Amino acid sequence: MAPRKVIITCAVTGSIHTPSMSPHLPVTAEEIADAAVGAAEAGAAIVHLHARDPETGLPDQSPQRFEPFLKIIKQRSDCVVNITTGGAPTMTVEERLKPVAFFKPEVASLNMGSMNFGLFPMLERFREFSHDWERPYLEGSRDRIFKNTFADIENILTTCAQNGTRFEIECYDIGHLYTLAHFVERGLVKPPFFVQSVFGILGGIGPHPEDVMHMKRTADRLFGNDYRWSVLGAGRNQMPIAAIAAANGGNVRVGLEDSLWIGPGKFARSNAEQVLKIREIIEGLGLEVATPTEARAILELKGADRVNF
């Protein structure tokens, strides 16, 4: 019997961490493109992408910020490109949706619920900031709701329906799985769906192994064989949670969006370094890493020839 294929997603920059936190966080279009291609060469079948202002590193969801690195990545790699609709909690849904609506990627992320999204504890670790926006951005998360209402989710699903874009459906809590079940029942999400369970964000489900298995048991009960499971652990939870999921039939997500670290107190020097580490764990379990072609087949994606970049 052939070993099971595990899809590695790499989220290369995100909008959680600010540039002063790590010298290795990609900010410019060139850095984001290099990070994505490097992650793909290391074994990531999917790269999950956000954009930033190249001068300040502020999260920026305008399509013109995405265009330069999307074209470079497509020229240099056959990896699956996944564009965020999460953007940052400070943005409107209309802003967040623009790049996906325009570029029509194979995969887009989709958050399954409004939630508290606490970044402010990072102020205890990081005290010096190079840009004016960083401290207020983190501090403001004490009183900020990451808005993803039923209307917002439906708007994203219907906008992308005619483009053939599939979703990395981000579930930060058990209730988010039931919200997904609601949209599945209405026919707005078609199987196989790619459920990305997120653990360890303050405001969402915790990072305990029991939390991981509770998420899987609930998804199994709701969706049976209609879904493909993946996980991401925030911060120091990244590798332990990925290892648990890989051992239990899941796929994994790593990257500097989710964690700046490669070990206790040690910065990851690149996204590729995290991909290589989880790859070692996956292969140590007797499993194989999925190629982009295999990931496309597993998730039934439309193919890179049908995107708008």
Salt bridges, closest charged atoms under 4 A:
ASP34 OD1 - ARG76 NH1 2.80
ASP53 OD2 - ARG65 NH2 3.50
ASP60 OD2 - ARG65 NE 2.93
GLU67 OE2 - LYS71 NZ 3.15
GLU106 OE1 - ARG296 NE 2.86
GLU139 OE2 - ARG142 NE 2.31
ASP152 OD2 - LYS147 NZ 2.93
GLU154 OE1 - ARG186 NH2 2.97
GLU168 OE1 - HIS48 ND1 2.95
GLU168 OE2 - ARG253 NH1 2.90
GLU170 OE2 - ARG253 NH1 3.02
GLU210 OE1 - ARG217 NH2 3.64
ASP220 OD2 - LYS216 NZ 2.89
GLU257 OE1 - HIS48 NE2 3.30
GLU257 OE1 - HIS50 NE2 3.41
GLU257 OE2 - ARG253 NH2 3.25
ASP258 OD1 - ARG253 NH2 2.84
GLU273 OE2 - ARG269 NH2 3.49
GLU283 OE2 - ARG279 NE 2.96
GLU288 OE1 - LYS5 NZ 2.47
GLU294 OE2 - LYS5 NZ 3.31
GLU300 OE1 - ARG166 NH2 3.94
